[in-house]
Amino acid sequence: MRLARFALLLLACVAFGAGAGPGQQAIQTLADRARSLAPEFAADALLRIVESNAVMDKDLRKELIENAFRQAAAAQQQVARVAVTAAGEAAWAGRAANLGLDVTSLQSRAVRDMLSLDAKKARELFGEIVPPRLERLSCDAPLVFDVSSYYEALAGVAQKAFSPKEIADEEPLKLLTRFAGNLQGPAQVAPVARMLTAVRLDAEQLATLVTAFAGALKNLTGDPRSFMAAVRQSGESSHIAALARLCTKMGIDNHALLESYRAYLVAHLHGTRCEERPGTPGSISFGLTSSVTGAPVVPVQNPAEVFNAELRPLASPGAAPNPIGADEASPTGIEPSKSAAAECSSSGCRELIDRYRKLLFGPGGMPYSNEQKNSNEWRAQLTDYLGALAAWREDSEEDGPGGFARKCQLFSSLIYLAPNGPDREQVLRAFVAFLGSSNYQREHRAEWLVPVSSLIGRVFADPLGLTEIRKELLAAENPAISLYANLEALAPRSPDRFLALM
């Protein structure tokens, strides 16, 4: 799989930037088509058009951005949610966060795009965004909040959207202070710390903001699921460290910041914690092996050890906080959490897995060579398998919503398994047909777009071998698939954007 990704990256690098500039009429036609689709697709497409720099007229760019902002308000998801496990249905749903199709992410992106065109308008739009509301999560929650896009937009507004007089009156400082001193949950800690590090302030202003942030951090009590996810995957400690270093550089005492972060860690580490099931969402697994899959779990450093070893040394001279002791890092209670749901539990799904293995391995247990795959027998087996895969109801009661992800994974694996040429094209056509007709796109639009976007990226990254499939995607019956294929042709993404979805 890594070799396949590397090969795809090379192809994508060749394809990226190789196309001719799109005509203005083509851009206008694409924008008109986008407006007729689901709100998150419309908003995303309009912003991609603007960000491609293909629209020359400034007023039209502003109009498209504001249109995208309005469309985004009706998106299905209010705030981005990321997965806290690397496998299963939750991980698949969490990949949708990379697309940023929730209300907050899309509107924050529109604000950032507007800043370079009309800073005053960008500030007005930011004021219309509903601040993220972070309710407490249970230990069974497979997804946690990601509000980083909102604070990136806030930092941009504070830097660029105030007049000289307003800056002299410290209006940007007042805006930032209001947010720095208002924390609802652990998901905000890293984004706010990063925001304070990014904005340009004098020492007195930064000291004011750090004081407000430290006061809110010291009193913050979040749910154990969100806390464990924040310390595990948001880079929280590194952002606190960066802010502490900035304070030192500007001659500000960072003692209150580090003491408050220590209190925040102790309050959560020594409070009730979620049952730590290795491999399950949000568990802090210190070099263990998953009891569910048997696969090794990526080691995660104990946050108390990170604080003691990496943050305490950053303290101002003579003002280092006490180290966090073992008793302070021990939980006083454990909240039970469910095991990760078993994947591919139905007989139909298991049969497809077995049949896939027979496409991969021959009777002697050795993988089929490309020469063997070119035989009539192997090709007939592939055709039969595609028929069985198409007939499998991924939304059956046994497989539930996770069936869509599993079916996409099987199609995706077949793309790499099938040789270049007619066999791979057969797989791609079957995959496109499935995605275009799947009912999943109605209730789970962002999750549905994950495989669509990834598939389009694969095809357009191979400008020579998949020319016919590219043409078919551009003219696909499903309007969203056709829209995103045409977007790829007119405003191609950099390779990292679609590789993150795979």
C-alpha positions in Angstrom: 0.0 0.0 0.0 2.9 2.4 0.8 4.5 1.7 -2.6 1.1 2.3 -4.3 0.7 5.6 -2.5 4.3 6.6 -3.5 3.7 5.8 -7.1 0.4 7.7 -7.0 2.2 10.7 -5.5 4.8 10.7 -8.3 2.0 10.6 -10.9 0.1 13.3 -9.1 3.2 15.6 -9.0 3.5 15.2 -12.7 -0.2 15.9 -13.3 -0.4 18.8 -10.8 0.0 22.1 -12.6 0.2 20.5 -16.0 -3.2 21.7 -17.2 -4.0 24.8 -19.2 -5.7 27.7 -17.4 -9.5 27.4 -17.4 -11.6 29.9 -19.3 -13.7 32.4 -17.5 -16.9 31.0 -19.1 -16.0 27.5 -17.9 -15.5 28.8 -14.4 -18.8 30.6 -14.5 -20.6 27.5 -15.7 -19.0 25.4 -13.0 -20.1 28.0 -10.3 -23.6 27.9 -11.6 -23.7 24.1 -11.4 -22.3 24.2 -7.9 -25.1 26.4 -6.6 -27.7 23.7 -7.5 -26.1 21.0 -5.4 -26.2 20.2 -1.6 -25.0 23.2 0.4 -21.7 21.8 1.6 -20.8 20.7 -1.9 -21.8 24.1 -3.3 -19.8 26.1 -0.7 -16.7 23.9 -1.1 -16.8 24.1 -4.9 -17.3 27.9 -4.9 -14.3 28.3 -2.5 -12.1 26.0 -4.6 -12.9 28.1 -7.6 -11.9 31.3 -5.8 -8.8 29.7 -4.3 -7.6 28.5 -7.7 -7.1 32.1 -8.7 -8.9 31.3 -12.0 -11.4 34.1 -11.4 -9.9 37.4 -12.5 -12.7 39.8 -11.4 -12.3 40.9 -7.8 -16.0 41.6 -7.3 -16.9 38.2 -8.6 -14.5 36.5 -6.3 -16.1 38.4 -3.3 -19.5 37.4 -4.6 -18.6 33.7 -4.8 -17.0 33.7 -1.3 -20.1 35.3 0.3 -22.3 32.9 -1.6 -20.3 30.0 -0.3 -20.6 31.4 3.3 -24.4 31.6 3.0 -24.6 28.1 1.4 -22.4 26.6 4.2 -25.0 27.6 6.9 -27.2 24.7 5.8 -24.5 22.0 5.9 -25.4 18.8 7.7 -22.6 19.0 10.3 -22.2 22.0 12.5 -18.6 21.4 13.7 -15.8 19.1 12.4 -15.3 15.9 14.3 -12.2 13.8 14.0 -11.8 10.1 14.8 -9.7 9.0 17.8 -8.9 5.6 16.4 -7.1 4.6 13.2 -9.5 1.8 12.2 -13.1 1.0 11.8 -16.2 3.0 10.8 -15.2 6.0 13.1 -11.9 6.4 11.3 -13.7 6.5 8.0 -16.2 9.1 9.2 -13.3 11.1 10.7 -11.6 11.3 7.3 -14.4 13.6 6.3 -12.9 16.2 8.6 -10.1 16.5 6.1 -12.7 17.8 3.6 -13.9 20.5 6.0 -17.5 20.3 5.0 -19.1 21.3 8.3 -20.7 24.7 8.8 -17.9 26.1 11.0 -15.0 25.0 8.8 -16.6 26.2 5.6 -17.6 29.6 7.0 -14.2 30.0 8.6 -12.5 29.2 5.3 -14.7 31.7 3.5 -13.6 34.4 6.1 -9.9 33.6 5.4 -10.4 33.8 1.7 -12.2 37.1 2.0 -9.5 38.7 4.1 -7.2 39.4 1.2 -10.0 40.9 -0.8 -12.1 42.8 1.6 -11.0 42.7 5.3 -14.0 44.7 6.5 -16.4 42.2 4.9 -14.4 39.3 6.3 -14.8 40.7 9.8 -18.5 41.1 9.3 -18.8 37.5 8.1 -16.8 36.2 11.0 -19.2 37.9 13.4 -22.0 35.9 11.8 -20.4 32.5 12.5 -22.0 30.8 15.5 -19.2 30.1 17.9 -18.6 26.3 18.3 -20.6 24.7 21.1 -18.8 21.8 22.6 -21.1 19.5 24.5 -19.6 16.9 26.8 -18.9 13.5 25.2 -19.3 10.0 26.7 -16.5 7.5 26.8 -18.3 5.6 23.9 -18.0 8.6 21.6 -15.9 7.6 18.5 -15.5 11.2 17.3 -14.3 14.4 19.0 -14.5 18.0 18.1 -12.0 19.9 15.9 -12.4 23.7 16.1 -9.0 24.7 14.8 -10.4 26.3 11.6 -12.5 28.8 13.7 -9.5 30.0 15.6 -7.4 30.3 12.5 -10.0 32.6 11.0 -10.1 34.6 14.3 -6.4 35.1 14.2 -6.6 36.3 10.6 -9.4 38.8 11.5 -7.5 40.1 14.5 -4.4 40.7 12.3 -5.9 42.2 9.1 -9.5 43.4 9.7 -9.1 46.5 11.9 -8.4 50.1 11.0 -5.4 51.9 12.4 -7.6 53.8 14.8 -9.2 50.6 16.0 -5.8 49.1 16.5 -4.8 52.1 18.5 -7.9 51.6 20.6 -6.9 48.0 21.1 -10.0 46.6 19.5 -8.2 43.5 18.2 -6.9 42.8 21.7 -10.4 43.1 23.2 -11.6 40.6 20.6 -8.8 38.1 21.3 -9.2 38.5 25.0 -12.8 37.5 24.9 -12.0 34.2 23.2 -8.7 33.5 25.0 -10.5 33.7 28.3 -13.5 31.6 27.3 -12.8 27.8 27.1 -15.6 25.3 27.0 -13.6 22.1 26.5 -10.2 20.5 25.9 -10.7 20.7 22.1 -10.0 24.5 22.3 -6.8 24.4 24.3 -4.4 23.7 21.4 -6.1 26.0 18.9 -6.2 28.9 21.3 -2.5 28.4 22.2 -1.6 28.2 18.6 -3.6 31.4 17.9 -1.9 33.3 20.6 1.5 32.3 19.2 0.5 33.2 15.6 -0.8 36.8 16.1 1.6 39.7 16.2 1.4 41.5 19.5 3.5 43.6 21.7 4.7 42.3 25.1 2.0 44.0 27.1 -0.8 42.7 24.9 0.5 39.2 24.8 0.8 39.2 28.6 -2.8 40.3 28.8 -3.9 37.4 26.6 -1.8 34.8 28.3 -3.2 35.9 31.6 -6.8 35.4 30.3 -5.9 32.1 28.7 -4.2 30.8 31.9 -7.1 31.8 34.0 -9.6 29.9 31.8 -7.3 26.9 31.4 -6.8 26.5 35.2 -10.6 26.3 35.7 -11.4 24.1 32.7 -13.1 20.8 33.3 -13.8 18.8 30.3 -15.0 15.3 29.7 -12.5 12.5 29.8 -13.0 11.4 26.2 -12.2 14.9 24.8 -9.3 15.4 27.2 -7.6 12.1 26.2 -8.1 12.8 22.5 -6.7 16.4 22.9 -3.5 15.3 24.7 -3.1 12.4 22.3 -3.5 13.9 18.8 -3.8 17.7 18.8 -0.2 18.6 19.6 -1.5 20.3 22.7 1.7 20.2 24.8 3.8 21.4 21.8 1.6 24.4 21.4 1.7 25.3 25.1 5.5 24.9 24.9 5.6 27.3 21.9 3.6 29.9 23.7 5.8 29.5 26.8 8.9 30.1 24.7 7.4 33.1 23.0 6.6 34.6 26.5 10.3 34.1 27.5 11.5 35.7 24.2 9.3 38.8 24.8 10.3 39.1 28.4 7.0 37.8 29.9 6.9 35.6 33.0 5.4 32.3 31.8 4.9 30.9 35.3 1.1 31.4 35.4 0.7 29.7 32.0 2.7 26.6 33.0 1.1 26.4 36.5 -2.4 26.6 34.9 -1.5 23.9 32.3 -0.2 21.7 35.2 -3.5 22.2 37.1 -5.5 21.4 33.9 -3.6 18.2 33.4 -3.8 17.1 37.0 -7.5 17.8 37.2 -8.2 15.4 34.3 -5.5 12.8 34.9 -6.5 12.5 38.6 -10.2 12.6 37.9 -12.5 10.1 36.2 -11.0 8.6 33.1 -12.4 6.5 30.3 -11.7 2.8 30.4 -8.5 2.4 28.4 -9.1 -0.3 25.8 -6.1 -0.5 23.6 -7.1 0.2 20.0 -10.4 1.7 20.9 -11.3 5.4 20.5 -9.6 7.9 22.7 -7.6 5.4 24.8 -4.1 6.5 25.9 -2.1 3.3 25.2 1.4 3.3 26.3 3.1 0.8 23.9 0.4 -1.8 24.2 -1.1 -4.3 21.7 -4.7 -4.1 20.6 -6.9 -6.8 22.3 -9.3 -6.4 19.4 -7.1 -6.8 16.4 -3.8 -8.0 17.8 -2.0 -5.1 16.0 0.5 -3.0 17.9 -0.8 0.4 19.1 1.3 3.4 18.4 2.9 4.4 21.7 1.6 7.6 23.2 3.6 9.4 25.8 2.1 10.0 29.2 1.1 13.7 29.4 2.4 14.0 32.9 5.8 12.7 31.8 5.7 15.1 28.8 5.0 18.0 31.2 7.8 17.1 33.6 10.4 16.5 30.9 9.6 19.1 28.3 7.5 21.9 29.7 8.9 22.5 33.2 12.4 23.3 31.8 10.8 26.2 29.9 9.7 28.0 33.0 11.2 31.4 33.9 14.3 31.1 36.1 13.4 30.2 39.7 9.7 29.7 38.8 9.4 26.1 37.6 6.1 24.4 38.6 6.4 21.3 40.7 6.6 18.1 38.7 3.4 16.1 38.3 3.7 13.1 40.7 2.5 9.6 40.1 -0.3 10.0 42.6 -1.6 13.1 40.8 -1.6 11.3 37.5 -3.6 8.3 38.8 -7.3 8.3 38.1 -9.8 8.3 40.9 -12.4 6.6 38.8 -12.9 4.7 35.6 -15.9 5.2 33.3 -16.6 2.1 31.2 -16.4 2.3 27.4 -17.6 -0.1 24.8 -15.2 -2.2 22.7 -14.7 -1.1 19.1 -17.5 -2.6 16.9 -16.5 -5.7 15.0 -15.9 -5.0 11.3 -17.4 -7.1 8.6 -19.6 -9.1 10.9 -22.2 -10.4 8.4 -21.9 -13.6 6.4 -22.2 -11.6 3.2 -19.3 -9.3 4.1 -17.1 -12.2 5.3 -17.8 -14.1 2.0 -16.6 -11.1 0.0 -13.4 -10.9 2.1 -12.8 -14.6 1.4 -13.4 -14.1 -2.3 -11.1 -11.1 -2.4 -8.3 -13.3 -1.0 -8.8 -15.8 -3.8 -8.3 -13.0 -6.2 -5.1 -12.1 -4.4 -3.6 -15.6 -3.8 -3.5 -18.6 -6.1 -4.1 -22.2 -5.0 -0.5 -22.6 -3.7 -0.9 -19.6 -1.4 1.4 -17.4 -3.6 0.2 -14.0 -4.9 -0.9 -14.0 -8.5 1.6 -12.5 -10.9 0.5 -9.9 -13.5 0.9 -12.6 -16.1 -1.5 -14.9 -14.2 -3.9 -12.0 -13.8 -4.0 -11.6 -17.6 -5.5 -15.1 -17.9 -9.2 -15.5 -18.8 -9.8 -17.5 -15.6 -8.6 -14.7 -13.4 -10.5 -12.0 -15.3 -13.7 -14.1 -15.1 -13.1 -14.4 -11.4 -12.7 -10.6 -11.1 -16.0 -10.0 -13.1 -17.9 -12.4 -10.8 -16.5 -10.8 -7.8 -17.5 -7.3 -9.0 -21.0 -8.6 -9.5 -21.2 -10.0 -6.0 -19.8 -6.8 -4.6 -22.4 -4.7 -6.4 -25.2 -7.0 -5.2 -24.1 -6.8 -1.5 -26.4 -4.5 0.4 -24.0 -2.4 2.5 -26.9 -0.8 4.3 -28.3 -4.1 5.6 -29.3 -4.4 9.2 -26.4 -6.7 9.9 -23.7 -4.4 8.6 -25.3 -1.0 9.4 -23.8 2.3 8.4 -20.3 0.9 8.5 -21.1 -1.2 5.5 -20.6 1.7 3.1 -17.1 2.2 4.3 -16.3 -1.5 4.0 -17.7 -1.7 0.5 -15.6 1.3 -0.5 -12.5 -0.3 1.0 -13.0 -3.4 -1.0 -13.4 -1.4 -4.2 -10.3 0.6 -3.3 -8.3 -2.5 -2.7 -9.4 -3.9 -6.1 -8.1 -0.8 -7.9 -4.5 -1.7 -6.8 -5.0 -5.4 -7.3 -6.3 -5.2 -10.9 -3.6 -4.8 -13.6 -3.5 -1.6 -15.6 -5.8 -1.6 -18.6 -9.3 -3.0 -19.1 -9.3 -4.8 -15.8 -8.6 -1.7 -13.7 -11.0 0.3 -15.8 -13.7 -2.3 -15.1 -13.1 -1.9 -11.3 -13.2 1.9 -11.5 -16.4 1.9 -13.5 -18.1 -0.4 -11.0 -16.9 1.8 -8.1 -18.2 5.0 -9.8 -21.5 3.3 -10.4 -21.8 2.3 -6.8 -20.9 5.7 -5.5 -23.3 7.4 -7.9 -26.3 5.3 -6.8 -25.6 4.9 -3.1 -28.3 6.1 -0.7 -25.5 7.0 1.7 -25.0 10.4 0.1 -28.4 11.7 1.3 -27.8 11.5 5.0 -24.0 11.4 5.2 -22.8 13.8 2.5 -19.4 14.6 3.8 -18.6 10.9 4.5 -19.9 10.0 1.0 -17.6 12.5 -0.6 -14.5 11.0 1.0 -14.2 8.0 -1.5 -15.5 10.2 -4.3 -12.8 12.8 -3.8 -10.1 10.1 -3.4 -11.2 8.3 -6.5 -11.2 11.4 -8.6 -7.7 12.3 -7.3 -6.4 8.8 -8.3 -7.8 9.1 -11.8 -6.7 12.6 -12.5 -3.2 11.9 -11.1 -2.8 9.4 -14.0 -3.1 11.6 -17.0 -2.1 8.9 -19.5 -3.4 5.5 -18.3 -7.0 6.5 -17.3 -8.0 8.9 -20.0 -11.3 7.2 -20.7 -12.3 7.0 -17.0 -11.4 10.7 -16.7 -13.8 11.5 -19.5 -16.6 9.4 -17.9 -16.1 11.1 -14.6 -16.4 14.5 -16.2 -19.7 13.5 -17.7 -21.0 11.3 -14.8 -24.7 11.1 -14.3 -24.4 11.9 -10.6 -24.1 15.7 -10.6 -21.8 15.9 -7.5 -19.3 13.4 -9.0 -19.4 15.3 -12.3 -19.0 18.6 -10.5 -15.9 17.5 -8.5 -14.4 15.9 -11.6 -14.7 19.1 -13.5 -13.3 21.0 -10.5 -10.3 18.7 -10.6 -9.8 19.5 -14.3 -10.2 23.2 -13.8 -8.6 23.7 -10.4 -6.4 20.6 -9.6 -5.5 19.9 -6.0 -2.0 19.4 -4.8 -1.3 15.6 -4.2 -1.4 15.8 -0.4 -5.0 17.0 -0.4 -6.5 13.8 -1.8 -3.8 11.4 -0.5 -5.0 12.4 3.0 -8.4 10.8 2.3 -6.9 7.4 1.4 
